[in-house]
Amino acid sequence: MILQWASVVGEGLASETQPVKLSFGRGERVDGTLHLRVTSGVAPTIRHLEPLMVERVNAYFGYRAVGRLALRQGPIDRPPERKPPPDLPLLSPEEADNLDQQLAGIAEPALRNALQRLGRRVLAERAGLRAP
């Protein structure tokens, strides 16, 4: 349904909620009802945060798709636990400095980190190195 649920509502709410379906009135495509499964005891909190959640979901869709939430208590499907990333290959100090200099102009930390991991792997593969 909403594939990036955690990025839409945040990790905390995503761990306690699961979108089930989005329903609309006959012939309608706005102000629908988003049906959520929620863990035990979290419904009052979700009701309190409903305006915020509706706003975030509508921002995700790009229009006023959701007008209200319908909550049903029950178990939620937990996403599979993420495996820790494999160790990065070791580079020489010169290679590491060169890579850092090339990426210094990238302001977004997440993008810079992803490119750094990719760069380390590419450089290590070229040199025939493996991760420790």
C-alpha positions in Angstrom: 0.0 0.0 0.0 2.4 2.7 1.2 5.8 1.3 0.5 7.8 3.8 2.4 5.5 3.9 5.5 8.4 4.5 7.9 9.6 7.5 5.9 6.1 8.9 5.7 5.1 8.8 9.3 8.4 8.2 11.1 10.1 5.1 12.5 8.3 5.4 15.9 4.8 5.5 14.4 5.6 2.9 11.7 6.7 0.4 14.4 3.2 0.6 16.0 1.0 1.0 12.9 0.5 -0.7 9.5 -1.5 0.7 6.6 -4.1 -1.9 5.4 -6.1 -0.1 2.7 -7.3 3.2 1.5 -11.0 3.4 0.6 -13.0 6.1 -1.1 -16.7 6.8 -1.5 -18.2 5.7 -4.8 -16.7 7.8 -7.6 -14.5 9.7 -5.3 -10.7 10.0 -5.1 -10.2 12.5 -2.4 -10.8 12.5 1.4 -10.6 8.8 1.6 -10.3 6.6 4.7 -6.9 5.2 5.5 -7.4 1.9 7.4 -4.6 1.2 9.9 -3.8 -1.8 12.0 -2.4 -0.6 15.3 -0.7 -2.4 18.2 -2.3 -2.8 21.5 -2.7 0.5 23.5 -1.5 2.8 20.8 -4.9 3.9 19.4 -5.3 6.9 21.7 -1.9 8.2 20.7 -2.7 7.7 17.0 -6.0 9.6 17.4 -4.1 12.5 19.0 -1.6 12.4 16.1 -4.3 11.9 13.4 -4.1 15.4 11.8 -0.3 15.1 11.5 -0.4 11.6 10.0 -3.1 12.6 7.5 -1.1 15.6 6.5 2.1 13.5 6.0 0.2 10.8 4.0 -1.4 13.5 1.8 2.0 15.0 1.2 3.3 11.6 0.2 0.5 11.2 -2.3 0.7 14.8 -3.5 -3.0 15.5 -3.0 -5.7 15.3 -0.4 -6.1 11.5 -0.7 -6.8 10.9 3.0 -9.5 12.6 5.1 -9.6 10.4 8.1 -8.1 7.3 9.7 -9.9 4.1 10.7 -8.1 2.1 13.4 -8.2 -1.6 14.1 -6.2 -3.1 16.9 -4.2 -6.2 16.0 -0.7 -7.5 15.3 1.3 -5.8 12.7 3.7 -7.3 10.2 7.1 -6.3 11.3 9.5 -5.6 8.5 12.4 -8.0 8.3 15.2 -7.0 10.6 18.0 -5.3 8.7 21.3 -7.0 8.6 24.3 -4.8 9.5 26.2 -3.7 6.4 29.3 -5.6 5.6 32.6 -4.2 6.7 34.1 -1.7 4.3 37.3 -2.7 2.5 40.5 -1.2 3.8 42.1 1.5 1.6 45.5 3.0 1.9 45.5 6.4 3.7 46.2 8.1 0.3 43.2 6.4 -1.4 41.0 7.3 1.6 42.1 10.9 1.6 41.7 11.2 -2.2 38.1 9.8 -1.9 37.3 12.1 0.9 38.5 15.1 -1.1 36.4 14.1 -4.1 33.3 13.9 -1.9 33.9 17.0 0.2 31.6 19.2 -1.9 28.6 17.0 -1.2 26.6 18.7 1.5 24.0 16.0 2.1 25.5 13.6 4.7 23.4 10.5 3.7 24.4 10.9 0.0 28.0 11.6 0.9 28.1 8.4 3.1 26.5 6.3 0.4 29.0 7.6 -2.2 31.9 7.0 0.1 30.8 3.3 0.7 30.4 2.9 -3.1 33.8 4.5 -3.8 35.6 2.4 -1.2 34.1 -0.8 -2.8 35.0 0.3 -6.3 38.6 1.2 -5.3 39.0 -2.0 -3.4 37.7 -4.1 -6.2 40.0 -2.5 -8.7 42.9 -3.2 -6.4 41.7 -6.8 -5.8 41.1 -6.3 -2.1 38.4 -7.7 0.0 36.6 -6.5 3.1 38.4 -7.4 6.4 
